[in-house]
Amino acid sequence: MFGGTEAGGGKTKAREKKVEVQKSVIELKVLHKDCKQWKGGMVVMEIWGHRGAYHHAPENTIYSFKKAIALGADGVEFDVQLTKDGEVVVIHDERIDRVSNGTGLVKDYTLSELKKINFNKRGISEPYFMEIPTLDEVLQLLATSSLTINIELKTGIVYYEGIEQKTVDIVNKYGLAGRVLYASFNHYSIRNVKEYDPSANTALLCGGGIIVTGEQCEKVGAVALHPGIHQIRYPGLIEDSHNRGVKIHVWTVESEEDFDYAEEHGVDAVIVNDIAKFKSYGKKCHQ
């Protein structure tokens, strides 16, 4: 008899506890409704700096990555290419014209030649002469931080023979494999990375009118999909990817509206130009 009463009391307490939890969940869902705070499991979307801290310093320079760290970014995204003498350098465009006072293709310069060129063409921050950094130099800096490191292999226009192996070797030299994600629009490069290092974390990039799916990521062993901001509005893309265990990292988020949409729909990380703006905005939304 007492055992039955005790069990009944336990069930009552369990029901009361369940009601309390459900009430808390409802309260959390409506809290800060203008900020889209709610995500299943209360996982906060990460903010990654585009080419370091694009809005705050010359892109893909050591100063840009230092700024990203100082601003509290959760991660950084940057691009790698090969010089004429086979060195891995950090730069987005195949040509150096837009970001430097030089002209021509990266592949036509040796590293020592590139180091003499000023890569602070916009002059938006001091010092006014900045070198192109090597992957070695960037990783040496980022190794002192806790940032996620997204390395885009720029092999879509110029195919750099051996760039995948060289990049992986440099990453492993610094013991950063667990924090690095290799991404590319050239999915053959992702295949090459996985063949060289099956344990490497990889992601498939997509943009324009081409949609890559979570299923495609699953087939090549990619842990993430990197769609353009407008592509995440494709019905079912995020949900299907997450159901397959594939994360969604979106580029490039510039408006609060897009930030809200990404967070509301469970995006894992957004790549942004203005780190300070979205760190502040995200913090305000989660107070």
N, C-alpha and C positions, 0 to 999 in steps of 0.2 A: 504493500500500500504506500509506504513512504517512498519506496523506489519509484513508483508510478507518479506520485506527486512531484518528486524532485525532477523527474524527466520532463513532466509537463511544464514545470517552472522554467526548466532550461530551454524548452522550445519557445516559451513566451518571451524570454529574454533575447533569444536568437531573432525572433520576429521583430522585436523592438529595435534591435541593433540594425537589422536589415532596413527598416523604415528610416532610421537615422542616416544610414549610408546613402539611401536613395535621395533623401532630402538634401544631403550635402552635395550630391552630384548635380541635382537640379539647381541649387544655389550657385555652384561653380559654372554651370552652363550659361546662366544669365548674368553673371558677374562681368562688369566692364563690357557690355554688349557692343559698344562702339569699337572695341579693340580686338574682337575676335579671339579672345584668350583661349577658349576651350579647344583642346585636342584630346583625343582618346589617350588615356594614360598620362596626361599632363606633360607630354614631352615638348620642350620648348624648341622651336625651329632655330637652327644655327644660322649665323651670318658670316659669310665668307667674303673676303675682299677680292675684287676683280683686278687681276694683274698687280696684286699687292694692295695699295690704297689709291686707286686710280684718280679719285677726286681730289686727293690731298697732296700728291707728289707725282713726279714723272713715272709713268707706268713701268712695271717690271725692272725697276732699279732697286739697289740695296736700300735706298732711302724710303722707297715706297713700302718695302716689306717691314722696315723698322717702324714706319708710321702705322701700319696695320697692327703690329704687335701693341704699340702704345695706345691705340684706339680700342683695344679689347676685342678684336675680331676673333671669331671661333676658328677660322681657317683662312687660307689664301689659295687663290687660283692663279696659275701662271703657265706660260708656254715655253717650249724648248725647241731649238733648231741646232743644226751643226754648221760649224765654220768650215772654211776650205781645208784647214788642217785637222778636221775631225774633232774639235772641241765642242762640248755641249754648252750652249749659251741660252740665256733667258731673254726672249724677245717674241712679240706676237706676229708682226708682219714678216713676210718673206723678204721684203725690201726694207732698208733702213731709213728711207727718205722721210717718212711721216714723223718719226720720233727723234731724229738726229740731224746734225748739220752735214751729214754725208749723203751719198746716193748709191744705189745699186742693191744687189742681192746679198743676203747674209752669206750664202754659200760661196760667194766669190771673194771673200775676205778671210785672211788668217786672223786668229785671235789677237795677235799683237797689233795688227792693222786696225781692228775694230776698237781696241782699247785706246787708240789715239783720237777717236771721234767722240764728240759731245752728244750724249743721249738725253740731255735736258733741253731739247729744242724749244719747248713751251716756256721754259724759265719760270715755272710756277713756284719753285721753292729753291732755297740755297742748299748746297753750293751750286753755282751755275754751270759747272762742268761736272758731268756724271758719266761714269763708264758703263758700258754694257756689262752685266755681271755673268759669270759662269754659273752653271748649276751647282758646282762645288761651293762657290762663295755664298750663294743663296741658302743652301742647306746647312752650311756652317753656322749661319745666323739663326735659321729657323730651328735648328737642333736645340737651341737654348730656350725655346718656347714650348708651349703645349698645343700649338695650332695644328689642325688638320691641313695636310698639304696636297693640293690637287694639281697634278702635273699634266698639262695637255701636250701631247705629242703632235707637232705641227707637220704632218706628213701628207696632207690633202692635196697640196699643189706641187711641192718639191718633195720627192721621196728620198729621205736621207738614209742610205744604207747603214744598218747597224745602230741606229739611234736608240732603238728600244733596249738593246743589250747594254749599251753605254750608260743610259739613264738609270736602268735598274742597278747596275754595278755601283754607280755613284751613291744612289739612295742606300744601298746595303752597306756601303762603306761607313756611313754615318749611323747605321743601326736604326733607320727610320721607316723600315718596311711597314710596320704596324700603323703608322700615321699617314702613309702616302697612298693616294688613289691615282692611278694612271687612266687618263681619258683621251679620246681622240674621235674626230669625225671619220677618220680612216680606220674602219673596223679590222682591217688586216693588221694594222699596227697593234691593236689590242690582242689579236690572236697571237702575234709574235711575242708580245710580253708574256702571255700565259704559257706559251711553249717554252720560253726561256726560264720563266719562274712561275710554276703552277700555283704557288701560294700568293702571288701578287694580287692586290685588290685593284680591280679594273672597272671602268664605266664606259658606256656607249653614249657619245654625244650625238644630238640631232638638232636640226634647225631648218628654217625655211618651210617648204611644203612636205618635207619627208618626216614621217612619224616612225620612230623606233619604239617597240613595245617591250614590256617586261618579259614577255615570252622569249623575245630575241636575246635579251640580256641573260636569261636563264640558260639558253642553249650554249652560249659562249662562256659561261661562268662569270659574267660581270655582276658585281654586287650592287651597281647603281646605274640609273638612267639619268642623263643630263639633257633635258629638253629646254627649248627656248620658252620664255615666260608665256607666250600666247598658246603654246602647244599643250600646256597643262589643262587647258579648258576642253580638250578633246574628251568626250564622254568615256568614263571608265578607265582612263590611262593610269591615274594615280592609284585608284583602288586595286586594279588588276596587278600593277607592279608590286604594291605592298603585299597583296595576297601571295605573291610568289617570293616574298622576302627580298625584293629589289627596292632599294632606296631611291628617292627622287631629289635631285639637287638641280635647282632651276637657275638659268641665266637669262638675261641680266635684269635684275629687278631695280627699277628706278622710281616708281611711284608708290605712294602709300596704298593706293587701291590694289595694285598688284601684290604688294607685301601682304595685305590683309587676305586676299584671295588665296595666296599660297599657304598661309598659316591656317586659315579656316579649313582648307582641304587636305591638311596633313603632310605638306611638303617637309622634307627632312632638313634641307638647307637651301638658302638663297644666296646667290652670288650677286654682290652689289658694288656699284661704283663709289657710293657715299656711305662709308662705314659709320661715321659719326651720326649721320641723320638717322639711320635705321637702328643703331644701338640705342639711341635716345628714344626713338619712337617705340621700339619693342619694349624697352624698360618701362615706359609710361603705360603701355598696355598691360603689363604684368605686375604692376604694383598692387 
